[in-house]
Amino acid sequence: MTGPSLAHDEHWPRAGDWPAWRPGEPADAIIVGLPTWRTSLSPTRAHETPAAIRDALRRYSADALLTPAGIPLVVRDAGDIAEPDGEGEEAARARVAELAAHCDLVIVLGGDNAATVPAALGVWGENVGCAGLVTVDAHHDLRDGTTNGSPVRRLLDAGLDGSRVGQLGIEPLANSRFYAERAAQHRIAVVTRDELAHSSIAAEMAAALDRAAVAGGPVHVDLDLDVCDRAVAPGCPASIPGGISAHELRRAAHVAGRHPAVRGIDLTELDASADAADGRTVRLAALCVLEALAGLAARPATHTAEAAG
């Protein structure tokens, strides 16, 4: 896949043209591709998605990514992790852990939802017992086995406390009663799509993040694009009519990036090869990356760029 043909303008710095991360280099945020796809329940070429998101990022500007002191964020790109499915999952986890040790926020470009397992475990490191998870997803992802439908169950099996898991955007008609009951048994806090429609996603997201961070550990956020309405996310095999809006997902990404406990965010369940001709789903994913970075820039904390200055 080649990048978009865009007119050059010296007064329009493109997003996505971030330098490659060098081992040991501190940064505010590091982007990494985690192109999982081999265990997907639906036929997919989601391994092509990280490159597509990087191309789409160049359609937008990074000028707004400034700290309160007016200093640009230090953002680096660590490239893609090769073959992260199956036996490669442990290496993917170790790579994410390496990146997390040198930045405030790791942004993972999936891949199907299987990417959430090595992404979260890498971000949490040895802190699984006090870690938290928030998913913005139409599905519970509590299936048995090792697929893109099982990441939340696998993280629970790894030691994650279900009372520090929040799920926003769950669509009851796209889940079975068995898995809804499993979520309840693990004390997972669930906000359905209908409940979101009568609330504010920013407020619900903030509340879910606070619950996830109550033990003081790192929080990982899974932004599953199939939570969105199929009209805005046709590139997601499991998106359905009536999902959340593109603006709501962008708000969730921004709130996640701004929360001080959030150390990792992934974007998953997008098959770039199945997107509409106008690339609307991939462009939404790219905007979510930028929203997360804008939220990070607004955090009331010392940033790498400011400290280095």
N, C-alpha and C positions, 0 to 999 in steps of 0.2 A: 504494500500500500504506500503510495506516495503522498507527500504533504500537499495542502491546498496551494493553488497559485494565487498569491496575494500581492497586491501592489505594495511596493516599498514606500515607506514614509518615515523619514528620520524623526518626525515628531510623534510617531505612534509605535512605541516599543511593544513588541509582541510578547504575550505570555507564552510560556512553554520553552523559551530559548534559554533554559537554565543550564549552567555549567554542570559537567559530570562531577559526581561526588568522588572525592579522593579519600582513601582509607584514613580514618583518624581525624578528618576535617570536621570542625563543629559547624552546625547550621541551625537555622530556626526550623526548617522543614526539609525533609528528604522525600522525593517521589521514587517509587519503585514499582515495577510491573510484576505481577504474580499471575501469570496466564494459565490458571487451572482450567481444565475442560474435559479430561478423560473420563471422569466419573459422573458426568452430568446425566440426569434422568431424561433430559431431552437432547436430541441431536444438536450439536452446537459447534461453532468455530470460535468460541469465546477467547481462545488463545491469541486471536488477532486484535483483540480489543485494546490492550495497552498502547499499541502503536497508533491506533485510530484516535484515541483520546489525546495523545500527544500532538497529533496533527491538528485536531480540532482546537486545542488550546491556543494555537497561533492565530485564530480568528479574533481573539480577545486581547485586552490590554491588561498589563500587570501594574499599571500606574497607581491603582488604588491600594496596593499592598504595602502600605506604610504603617509603621508603628506610631503611637501617639506622639513621639518626638519627631515624626516626619522622616524617619530613616527606613529605607526599603528592607523588606525581609531578606534574609539570606536563604535562598531556596536552591537545592541541588537535586540532580537526577541520578539515581544509582542504576539506571538501566533495568533490564528484565532479569528475573531469576529463572534459569533454565529448568525445564521439566519439573515443575513443583508438585506434580501429582504423585501419588503412590510412594515409592521409595525415595523420591526427591523431596518429600514434604519436610523431613527433618532438616535438610540443608536449607530449605526455604525459611523455616522457623529461625535457624541460626543466623541467617542473613538479615532478617528483619530485626532480630535482637541486636545485631551489630550496629545497624543503622539507628535504632532507638537509643542506643547508648551515646549517640553524638548529636542528637537533635531534640527539640521539644515535641515535634509531631512527625510521624511517619504516615504518608498518604500512599495507600496501596491501590494500584490499578489492576482489578481483576479482568478477565477470569470469571468463572462461575463462582457460586457461593462456597465451594470447597476452599477457596482462598482465605476465607475468614478464620479457619483453624490455625494455619501457620502464622497468619498475620497477628491474630490476637495473642497466641502463645508466645510469639516473638516479642511483642510489645510488653507483655506482662512479665516475662522472664521467670524469676523464682517467686513472683508475687501472686500466683494464681489464687492462693487462699484469701487474699484481700482485694482481688481485682473485681472489676465490674464490666458489664457488657450492655450496650443498647443497640437494638436492631430496628431499623426502619424498613419494614418488610411486610408483604402481604401474607407471608407464611411463617409458621412456627419453627420450621427447620429442626424438628425433633425426631425425625425418622431414625430407625435402626439402620445399621450398616455404615458404609463409608461412601457417601455420595454428596452432591451439592444440596441434598435435602436433609442432611444430618449434622451440619456444623454446630448448632447450639447444643444438641445432645452430646456430641463429642467433647465439647468444652465443659459441659457439666461433668462428664465422666473423668475429665482431666483435673477436676477439683474446684471448678467454679461454683460458687454458691448461687443457687437459683433466685434467692431473695434479692440479689444484686444484678438481676437481669431485667431489662425493660424492653418490651416489644411494642412498637407503634405502627399502626396501619394494618393490623391483622384483619384479613377478610374471612369471616366465618364460612362463607360459601366456597372458599378455596382451601379449606382445611377440614380434616375429619374430627369428629367428636373425640376419638381416641387421643389425638395429639393435643387437643384443647385441654383434655383432662390431665394429660401428662404435664402440660405447662402449669396447670393449677397445682398439681402435686409437688412440683418443684418451687412453688411460690413465685413464679414469674409474673411480673406486673404487666398486664396486657391492656393496650388501648386499641380498640377496634377502629376500622375505617369510619363507621358511623359515629363513633364517639369523637373522633377527630373533627368530623364535620360540624360538631356543635361546640368545638373548643378552638384553641389556638395551637398550632403545631409548635410554635416557638415556646409557649408556656409548657406544653406537655413534654417537649424535648428537654427543657431545662429541669423539670421535675424528675424525669427519668434519669438524667445524668447525675443529679444530686443523690438519688437513691443508689445508683451504681457506685458512686464514690464515697458512700457513707463509712466504709471501713478504712478509708485513706489510701487505698491502692490505686494503681493505674486503670484507666477506663479505655476500652476499645469500642468503636462505633462501626457498625456494619450498615452501609447505605445500599440496600438492594434495590436497584432501579425498577424491578417489577412491581414495586409498591405503587408506582405511578399509573395513571390512566393509560390505557393502551393507545389512545390517540396521541399521547406525547412520548410514549415509550414502546413503539412497535418493534424495536430491536431486542426486546426482552421476551423470550419464549413463553414465560408464564405471566406476563402482564395481562390485566383484564379490564374491561370497561368499568368505569366507576372508581378507579384508583385515585390517589391523591394527585394534586396538580404539580406541574413543574416548579412553580413558585414555592409551593410548600416544601418540596424536597430541597430546594436551594436554601430555604430558611433553616431547615433542619441541619444542613451542612454547615451553615454559618454559626448556628448556636453551638454545634459540636466543636467547631474549631476554636471558639472563644472560651469554652469551659476549661479551667486550669487542670482538671484531672485527666482530660482526654490526651492520650499519648499516641493513639493510632486511629485512623479512619480508613475503611476500605470501600471501594465502589465495585459492586459485583452484579452478576446475572445479566450482563449485557453482551450480546453477540453482535459485534459490529457488522459482520457480513450479512445479517438479517435486518439491518436498519432500513428505514425509508430512504428514498433517493436523496432527500434533502439532509440526511444525517442527523435528524432531530434528537435521537436518543444519545448518540455519541456527543453531540454538542451540549446536551443537558449534563452529561457526566463531566465534561470539561468545565462547565460553569460551576458544578458542585465542588470540583477541586479548587477553583478560585474563591468560591464562597468560604470554604474551609480555611484557606490561607488568609482571607480577609478577616475572618473571626480570630485566627491566631494573632494577626497583627494587632488586633484590638485588645488582646489580653493585657490586664494590668500587671505585667511582669517584665523583668529585664530580658531583652532579647539578645541573641547572639551578636547581631550587628551592632547594637548599642554598646554591648560589653566590649566588643572588639575595638570600637571607636574610642 
